[in-house]
Amino acid sequence: MHMPYRMSVWLLPLAALLFVATGFSEESMLGLFKKSVEVEVFPAVSGRITHQGQAAAGLKLKRGYNYVDAMDETAWDYTVTDDEGRFTFPELTMKSKHPNRLFVENRIIQMIKLDDGRYKAYEDAFIWGAKSRGVKHIAYFVDRLARLNCDLVDPEMVHQIIDEEFPDGSVRYEVQSICRWPELEAIEVEKRKKYGEW
């Protein structure tokens, strides 16, 4: 039995679209139907919080993430600084089918903020606020989150990062933070001279 002409005309472009969208291989085409993949949500975090140069001991912090279009609400976990103001959060990963969907953009909103009533004046400031792209950790974020050292009195600023791994140099990230990375910012200043400002 032959397929009606109108139906075959409609199905052919659809099959071609699926073939192109999945990277011209049977393996990637089958990837559309895989169960879940490992998504690297948040790199491990290590840092120190001070207040006017003094260790902010026993300070409660919260870390949140939201995998855009894959989660209904932000997920949070918490930690407390030690006597020297030091703190850590473990690396976070999750299983998700979202990356296997057609035409999705994998974006994860990341944030670290205060959750301590003793410092209400600073509760809206970001210790870390960024949007990660893809399903793997961004190396520039990993580097900064491994040394997240902040003084609560420093003003929040937007740190601009150019990802030179992309050939056209057009992939850029923004990190909102009261933290400072002087040596890394000096590198970014030189990159902006090369690629131009925003």
Buried (B, 14 or more C-beta within 10 A) or exposed (E): EEEEEEEEEEEEEEEEEEBEEBEEEEEEBEBEEEEEBEBBBBBEBBBBBBBEEEBBBEBBBBBBBBBEEBBEEEBEEEBEBBEEBBBEBEEBEBEBEBBBEEEEEBBBBBBBBBBBEEBEEBEEBBBBBBBBBEBEBBEBBBEBBEEBBBBBEBEBBEBBBBBEEEEEBEBBBEBBBBBEBEEBEEEBEEBBEEBEEE
